[in-house]
């Protein structure tokens, strides 16, 4: 079963390659230049009961516009998650929308979505109202995926500290636990038995996976998974370009599928 699932990922990734390259070129062409700072995301698909991937928009702090002038929250949008959803729909019966929605944390629409995705949180500026809304979202069962998150100094990143400071405003006594490959999230669909995976070309050191649990109790529900010192979504985004090894790309897709499965079932 494991071999068949892995082979399916590789075949699907190759099948979407041409569409991905075309979309990437078009997307890059539309976002470059001096107007990128005023970037406005696409119109959200209306809620119809189907699973919809949602990315969090936030106020980007100083230094967070380093990639082509885009706000940090928008890196890879929407191609990375569109490719993940195509994979998800091929290997499961989820039937998710392929449209990617974006919301701010203080938008009541957030509570329509069981999973929220946020990236580049070194530059995440959080208001008190947003902090309270995120706390309520997680306490009500929402699952948060944090990705594309670099150590101090990489591309001018402020590193871990600003993110932890923000999370202490969300959950004052928050603790971050090092994840182990034995955790159910790494076995919710694909079997992932080693977390020494998805290395980044531009980040030194190994990827780090950390989790936030309900009541700071690892025996309870995992409310947030943090991919630190790596960028899982870049593998999704670039899966049709040949810029990342196919084996590593498969591992990144496995992580993404498992994260969604876990978030939908816990």
Order of alpha helices (4+ residues) and beta strands (2+ residues): alpha-alpha-beta-beta-alpha-beta-beta-beta-alpha-beta-alpha-beta-beta-beta-alpha-alpha
